[in-house]
Structures are given as structure tokens and as C-alpha cells.
């Protein structure tokens, strides 16, 4: 089983996910997308399984601080991918990759369901 969790280390939700994963799946790889970056291929794979409206955190400060014209320009997957690569802080965290299956956010119940299915 290959597990990677994408996020930033100081995000509270990412911290919770990493603690849960360390207890249950210590072989999990953490990918800090601010320091390690993201490729268009990775984000495109996410967006094939997770809607862009879920991946883009519209409640977050990064989104709220974007100019209205930039927000209005997110009209399709390509423009959403471009925004996520340009402003990785706009991505809802964490993004979990379990053997090529993706999930966004964290709750213990959500992860238990993902790993027990």
C-alpha cells in the first residue's frame, strides 16, 4: 500500500491527519507542497477524482484575498489547476493519496472508512 498525504506542516487539520496516519500507517509519506512543490500532473490526477470546488478552499484566507477577477476566472479544471499551482495555499488540506485514490480533508471516521474499504 502506498500512502502520501499532501499539505503544509503548520495546518491544524494536516497535523491531525498526520497523527492519525502515524498511529495506523506509519509508512505514510508526507509531501509539503509549499516546500516540495506540486506538478500539474499531480493536481490533474486529484481533480479527476475530486471536484475542483472541493479542492479549492473557498473559506480560506488565500481565496478570500484573491481579486474578484481571479476568482471569476476559475471556470474549468485547467484554470483551477493553474490557480492551485500558482497559489498552493488555496488547496483544501490535507489531500490523501491512498494507492491513487484521493480524498480531501480529515476526520478519523473518514479515514477509517477509506482504509477499511
Phi, psi and omega in degrees: 000133178249124181231126173232136174245128182256137178173201174234142191294335183269003177282128183300319181292322176296318178302314180298316179297318181294322177296313180300314181294322179297324179287324187256326184219075186297346179279003181300138176263135175257131179242108177279103187284350172281320181274320185267347179077177178223149175257159176299327180294318179296310183294324177296323177295319177301312188290344174289333183250335184240125180302145182300330179290342174272319181292325180271119182277095183281355176268347185280162182296323181300313178296313184297332180275353178290145175298148181304325179297322180292319177298315182294339182281354179274088187245348181206178182297321182298317180289328177292317178299315180301317179296315182296326177286324180286321184229075185301339179293347179281349182282131175293137187240158346281165170253123181260131174244108176246101179053042177082006173255131188247145176218150183239142180088183179210135160210150180301318180298318179299313181292321177300319178294317180298317186273348178255007179263000000 
